[in-house]
Amino acid sequence: MSALRLLDDLSAAPVRSDWLDTILKGDCISALEKLPENSVDVLFADPPYNLQLDGDLHRPDQSRVDAVDNDWDQFDSFKAYDAFTRAWLLAARRVLKPSGTIWVIGSYHNIFRVGTSLQDLGFWILNDVIWRKTNPMPNFRGRRFQNAHETMIWASLDQKAKGYTFNYDALKAANDDVQMRSDWLFPICTGAERLKNDAGSKVHPTQKPEALLARILAASTKPGDVVLDPFFGSGTTGAVAKRMGRHFVGIEREQDYIDAALERIARVEPLGMTELTVLEGKRAQPRVAFVSLMDGGLVSAGMTLCDAKRRWHATVRADGTLSCGDQAGSIHRLGAGVQELDACNGWTFWHYQDGKDLRPIDDLRTEVRKRMAAI
């Protein structure tokens, strides 16, 4: 991965891969327009929430709450915010690969408007994921429920998009072999992870915890993928991407945030290949048809297959189907037929003789996949 750099001249489009592992200084929409088309695997966006705070917020002891009151979070109206959202989503759509996905995080102030824009532009929502905070800020006025979560939308380019990354098996294994749910429990960013300036104040008011970004990248990217963050802020996405062996691109207009992000990311040490290897199950492996076993010389016409208990015997036919008595069909259909079942996994049902051992033909499929990987 190349050294971290800052590109503050956006008058010309970056060439080839010069834009990887960089922070582009400028407006997110104009900067996105400079990036190559279909070049990004995953986009994570933490856009302005448009909180529309009216005056200062105080605790019961009358101390002032350090809330988000920055100019970049202020919009004149919902209409203005919607126009901004649509513009950056259109620019983001252009740079995503056909197999790419987008994550957008927000609160009740904006996430429903963002979701509408996503759907209006043709994105297909895969999940909404709830980040439940272990240590949320109290509701000081006592007039509403404590706001203890934020919502993330995960979406593909359209309903027919295929090939997007979802590391299902790795997530399940990390979750004690239970499917990963769409509600995630993490603390807000505090302690040593929270970036502070020389005066002890927060560098960025909405810095996200690294654990949250690590879960997102573990779920939807692979080592070497390109991750784009058009609202880079203090650089959480870049820091996590570098540690996890992914390329990153950040877009940020505020120099103070850029300076903090550059310093932060420079301190990150990437993990090694052993730590970055992604666990893959069979559903993530390339599809292999039974006829591919014949093409590879592992199975031949006239060969006899049987079930594990040798109750049924089938003959391999030249067209890649099997026959048993008066029944014939694919490895799956014939397996179901002889057992009088609705369905059957033919790869594990049918076996072949290997010397003194009887082995499932799934072993032969594994051999074909090894050969494919070696090409």
Solvent accessible surface area in square Angstrom, and as a share of the most:
residue,aa,sasa,rsa
1,M,111,0.49
2,S,59,0.38
3,A,78,0.61
4,L,42,0.21
5,R,83,0.30
6,L,57,0.28
7,L,46,0.23
8,D,97,0.50
9,D,99,0.51
10,L,29,0.14
11,S,92,0.60
12,A,70,0.55
13,A,58,0.45
14,P,23,0.14
15,V,99,0.57
16,R,209,0.76
17,S,64,0.41
18,D,76,0.39
19,W,13,0.04
20,L,26,0.13
21,D,1,0.01
22,T,0,0.00
23,I,0,0.00
24,L,0,0.00
25,K,64,0.27
26,G,20,0.19
27,D,65,0.33
28,C,12,0.07
29,I,38,0.19
30,S,48,0.31
31,A,0,0.00
32,L,0,0.00
33,E,104,0.47
34,K,62,0.26
35,L,3,0.01
36,P,46,0.29
37,E,111,0.50
38,N,76,0.39
39,S,16,0.10
40,V,0,0.00
41,D,24,0.12
42,V,3,0.02
43,L,0,0.00
44,F,3,0.01
45,A,0,0.00
46,D,23,0.12
47,P,3,0.02
48,P,12,0.08
49,Y,21,0.08
50,N,3,0.02
51,L,32,0.16
52,Q,81,0.36
53,L,71,0.36
54,D,138,0.72
55,G,58,0.56
56,D,79,0.41
57,L,37,0.18
58,H,76,0.34
59,R,88,0.32
60,P,108,0.68
61,D,107,0.56
62,Q,133,0.59
63,S,44,0.28
64,R,116,0.42
65,V,2,0.01
66,D,74,0.38
67,A,21,0.16
68,V,17,0.10
69,D,79,0.41
70,N,45,0.23
71,D,128,0.66
72,W,47,0.16
73,D,1,0.00
74,Q,79,0.35
75,F,39,0.16
76,D,145,0.75
77,S,52,0.33
78,F,107,0.45
79,K,168,0.71
80,A,39,0.30
81,Y,1,0.00
82,D,42,0.22
83,A,62,0.48
84,F,42,0.17
85,T,1,0.01
86,R,113,0.41
87,A,38,0.30
88,W,1,0.00
89,L,0,0.00
90,L,85,0.42
91,A,10,0.08
92,A,0,0.00
93,R,63,0.23
94,R,84,0.31
95,V,0,0.00
96,L,0,0.00
97,K,65,0.28
98,P,90,0.57
99,S,43,0.27
100,G,2,0.02
101,T,2,0.01
102,I,0,0.00
103,W,4,0.01
104,V,0,0.00
105,I,0,0.00
106,G,0,0.00
107,S,8,0.05
108,Y,106,0.40
109,H,53,0.23
110,N,1,0.00
111,I,4,0.02
112,F,146,0.61
113,R,81,0.30
114,V,0,0.00
115,G,9,0.09
116,T,78,0.45
117,S,12,0.08
118,L,1,0.00
119,Q,113,0.50
120,D,99,0.51
121,L,22,0.11
122,G,35,0.33
123,F,5,0.02
124,W,116,0.41
125,I,54,0.28
126,L,42,0.21
127,N,65,0.33
128,D,81,0.42
129,V,6,0.04
130,I,50,0.25
131,W,5,0.02
132,R,123,0.45
133,K,31,0.13
134,T,73,0.43
135,N,59,0.30
136,P,26,0.17
137,M,92,0.41
138,P,74,0.47
139,N,54,0.28
140,F,43,0.18
141,R,159,0.58
142,G,61,0.59
143,R,208,0.76
144,R,166,0.61
145,F,194,0.81
146,Q,87,0.38
147,N,62,0.32
148,A,31,0.24
149,H,79,0.35
150,E,16,0.07
151,T,19,0.11
152,M,0,0.00
153,I,11,0.06
154,W,12,0.04
155,A,0,0.00
156,S,2,0.02
157,L,20,0.10
158,D,57,0.30
159,Q,121,0.54
160,K,172,0.73
161,A,21,0.16
162,K,170,0.72
163,G,67,0.65
164,Y,73,0.28
165,T,27,0.16
166,F,92,0.38
167,N,12,0.06
168,Y,37,0.14
169,D,35,0.18
170,A,25,0.19
171,L,11,0.06
172,K,68,0.29
173,A,46,0.35
174,A,85,0.66
175,N,49,0.25
176,D,127,0.66
177,D,105,0.54
178,V,89,0.51
179,Q,107,0.48
180,M,46,0.20
181,R,165,0.60
182,S,52,0.33
183,D,54,0.28
184,W,12,0.04
185,L,92,0.46
186,F,21,0.09
187,P,67,0.42
188,I,50,0.25
189,C,4,0.03
190,T,72,0.42
191,G,61,0.59
192,A,115,0.89
193,E,64,0.29
194,R,27,0.10
195,L,25,0.12
196,K,109,0.46
197,N,72,0.37
198,D,161,0.84
199,A,91,0.71
200,G,47,0.45
201,S,57,0.37
202,K,70,0.30
203,V,31,0.18
204,H,19,0.08
205,P,28,0.18
206,T,33,0.19
207,Q,11,0.05
208,K,13,0.05
209,P,6,0.04
210,E,35,0.16
211,A,46,0.36
212,L,0,0.00
213,L,1,0.00
214,A,35,0.27
215,R,59,0.21
216,I,0,0.00
217,L,0,0.00
218,A,37,0.29
219,A,3,0.02
220,S,2,0.01
221,T,0,0.00
222,K,86,0.36
223,P,46,0.29
224,G,44,0.43
225,D,24,0.12
226,V,14,0.08
227,V,0,0.00
228,L,0,0.00
229,D,5,0.02
230,P,2,0.01
231,F,35,0.15
232,F,7,0.03
233,G,6,0.06
234,S,4,0.03
235,G,0,0.00
236,T,10,0.06
237,T,3,0.01
238,G,0,0.00
239,A,0,0.00
240,V,2,0.01
241,A,0,0.00
242,K,38,0.16
243,R,78,0.28
244,M,27,0.12
245,G,16,0.15
246,R,5,0.02
247,H,41,0.18
248,F,2,0.01
249,V,0,0.00
250,G,0,0.00
251,I,1,0.00
252,E,18,0.08
253,R,125,0.46
254,E,61,0.27
255,Q,68,0.30
256,D,109,0.56
257,Y,18,0.07
258,I,0,0.00
259,D,70,0.36
260,A,18,0.14
261,A,0,0.00
262,L,42,0.21
263,E,111,0.50
264,R,12,0.04
265,I,0,0.00
266,A,69,0.54
267,R,145,0.53
268,V,12,0.07
269,E,139,0.62
270,P,72,0.45
271,L,75,0.37
272,G,37,0.35
273,M,144,0.64
274,T,123,0.71
275,E,111,0.50
276,L,16,0.08
277,T,102,0.60
278,V,34,0.19
279,L,100,0.50
280,E,80,0.36
281,G,16,0.16
282,K,117,0.50
283,R,177,0.65
284,A,58,0.45
285,Q,67,0.30
286,P,66,0.42
287,R,205,0.75
288,V,9,0.05
289,A,32,0.25
290,F,17,0.07
291,V,67,0.38
292,S,34,0.22
293,L,0,0.00
294,M,34,0.15
295,D,117,0.61
296,G,32,0.31
297,G,64,0.62
298,L,42,0.21
299,V,3,0.02
300,S,69,0.45
301,A,58,0.45
302,G,53,0.51
303,M,48,0.21
304,T,75,0.43
305,L,1,0.00
306,C,7,0.04
307,D,1,0.01
308,A,65,0.50
309,K,153,0.65
310,R,118,0.43
311,R,138,0.50
312,W,67,0.24
313,H,93,0.42
314,A,1,0.01
315,T,59,0.34
316,V,1,0.01
317,R,100,0.36
318,A,86,0.67
319,D,99,0.51
320,G,11,0.10
321,T,34,0.20
322,L,0,0.00
323,S,27,0.17
324,C,26,0.15
325,G,82,0.79
326,D,144,0.75
327,Q,72,0.32
328,A,48,0.37
329,G,13,0.12
330,S,49,0.31
331,I,5,0.03
332,H,72,0.32
333,R,176,0.64
334,L,3,0.01
335,G,0,0.00
336,A,9,0.07
337,G,27,0.26
338,V,16,0.09
339,Q,50,0.22
340,E,155,0.69
341,L,100,0.50
342,D,155,0.80
343,A,78,0.60
344,C,25,0.15
345,N,81,0.41
346,G,0,0.00
347,W,14,0.05
348,T,69,0.40
349,F,26,0.11
350,W,0,0.00
351,H,19,0.09
352,Y,27,0.10
353,Q,87,0.39
354,D,62,0.32
355,G,66,0.64
356,K,197,0.83
357,D,73,0.38
358,L,45,0.22
359,R,93,0.34
360,P,39,0.24
361,I,0,0.00
362,D,14,0.07
363,D,58,0.30
364,L,17,0.08
365,R,30,0.11
366,T,62,0.36
367,E,63,0.28
368,V,15,0.09
369,R,30,0.11
370,K,129,0.55
371,R,103,0.38
372,M,79,0.35
373,A,89,0.69
374,A,89,0.69
375,I,180,0.91
